[in-house]
């Protein structure tokens, strides 16, 4: 596995967020790759990460989910991969003391590229489905807790995320009611 830091929308390296490229072995039968290895992962991120929950979602083209996170004492780190279709995946730094606070990083995750993204606690996460039936699977370091769940508005002008809606011929994404009514960053809970 190859781990690389992601640069933010302002060109800064966002500490803690990694794109992970697995070693893929292909032949005439198909392919094989190791999608998870605790020892390799912990050594690469410099922490002893323990996952408690796996989640799997499917979204049609134009569906935008996010920007989601959980607050203390139940914050979630997420290891995200796309197993069908394609998504534009975003991590937003909401650590107030971070030099990259309010900056975001993005990557396209797809069935074809088999990339993964590690999003540690202190980040909001969201994605835009670029194809019908795009499926993502993600490991979470904490169980889902409705009382600790928070959301930031997907189109917050302060963040200015460049969602590629033009690639799917949409002017507006398909949103849940919760995501449509999410607060802006200036009114959201943020990490110290």
N, C-alpha and C positions, 0 to 999 in steps of 0.2 A: 504494500500500500504506500502511496505517495501522499504526503500531507503538505498543503501550501496555504499560506495566509491569503486572505482576500483583501483587496484594496477597497476603500470606501468611495462614495460618490465624489469626494473631494481629493482622492488620490492618496489618502493616508492608509497605512496598514491598520486594520482593526484587530487589536490584540484579542486572541482567544477564539476567533472564528476561523475555521479551516475548511478548505475544499479537499476532499479525499478521493483519490483515484485508485481504485483497486487494480491489482494485477490480474488481467483476464487471460485465460488460456483457451484459445479457439482451435478447433479442428473440424473435420468434415462431419462430426457428430453434433456439433454445437459449441457451447462454451461452458467454462467453469470459472468461478471466482469466489474467494473468501470475502463475504460481505461484512463479517464482524470477527474481531479478534481482540479480546479484552486487554491482553498484555501489550500488543502493538499499539492499540489506541491510547491506553494510559501513558505509555512511554512518549508517544508523539505529542499529546496535549499537556503532559507534565502534571497530571492529576490522577487520582484514583476515582474514576467515574463509575458509578453504579446505576444501571438502568432498572427501573421498577415497572415500566409499562410500555407496551408496543401499541401503536395506533395505525390504522389503515383507512384511507379515505379515497373516494373516487369523485371526480369533478368533471363537468362538461366544459367545453371551451367557453371562456369568458367569465367563469366563476372565479371570484377573488375571495380568499379566506384570510382574514387577518386585519390588522396586525395584533396577534395574540401573545400573551405572556401570563405568568402567575407570579404573585407577590409573596414575600416572606410571610410565614415560614415554609411555604410550599412552592418555591421557585422551580422552574423546569429548564433543564438543558435538553436539547433535542439533536438527535442524529437523523437526518432526513435523506431519503432517496426516493427516486421515481422509478416504478417498475412497469409502468404502462403509460404511453403518451409522453407529454412534455409539460413542464411547469417553469415559470419564471419565479424563482425563490428569493426572498428578501429577508435579511437580518438587520434590525435597527438597534444601534447602541443606545440604551437608555440608562447607562450608568453615569450619574451626575458628575462623579469625580474623574471620569475618563476623558482623555484628550480628544477622543473621537465621539463624545456625547452628541446625539442627534444626527450622526452620520449613518449611512446605510451601505450595505454591500449586497450585490445580487449575483445570481448565477442561474443559468438554465440547467435544470436537471431533467434527464430524459431516460427512457428505456434504452435508447441507442448509446448514450455516452456513459451510463452507469456511474456517474459521479454522485458523491454524497456531500452533505454540508453538515459540519458540527457547529451548533449554535449554543453556546453556554448560557448559564443564567445571567440575567442582566441585559437581555436582548428581547425585543419583540420580534415575532416571526409572522410572515405571511407569504402567500403565493398566489399567482394568477395561472389558471389552467390555460394552456395554449392549444390543446387538442381535446376532443371529446374523449370521455372515459380515461382521463389522466389519473393514475393511481399513485399515491405516495404512501410510503410506510415510514414511520419514524419511531425511534426509541426515545423514551422520556425518562429523565432522572427522578421524577416525582410523579405520583399519581395525580390524575385530574382532580381538581377541587374547585367546585363552582364558586365558593365563597372567596377564593383567592385569585380567580380568573379576572384578567383585565384586558382591555382592547384600546388601541389607538387608531384614529381615523386613517384610512388607507390613502386619502388624498390631502393630508395635512400639508399646507403650503410651506411650513417651516422645514418639513422633511423633503418635499419636492421629489418624491420617488417617480422615476420615469417608467411607469408600468407600460409594457408594449401592447397596449390595446389595439393599435393599428395593425399588428400582425394577425389579429383575429377579426378584423373589421368591426370592432366594437367601439362605440364612443364612451359607453359606461359599462362597468363590470356588473355581473350578477352577484348581489350581496345578500347576506342574511340580515334580518332586522337588527340584530345585535351589532353587526359590523357597520351598518348604515348609520346607526345612532352613536357610534363610538366617540369619545372625547378626543380633542386634539392633544398633542404632546404637552403643551403648556398647562393643560388641566389634568393630565394623567399622573398616576402614581409612577415615580421613577426610583431607581435604585441609587443608594449613596455612592 
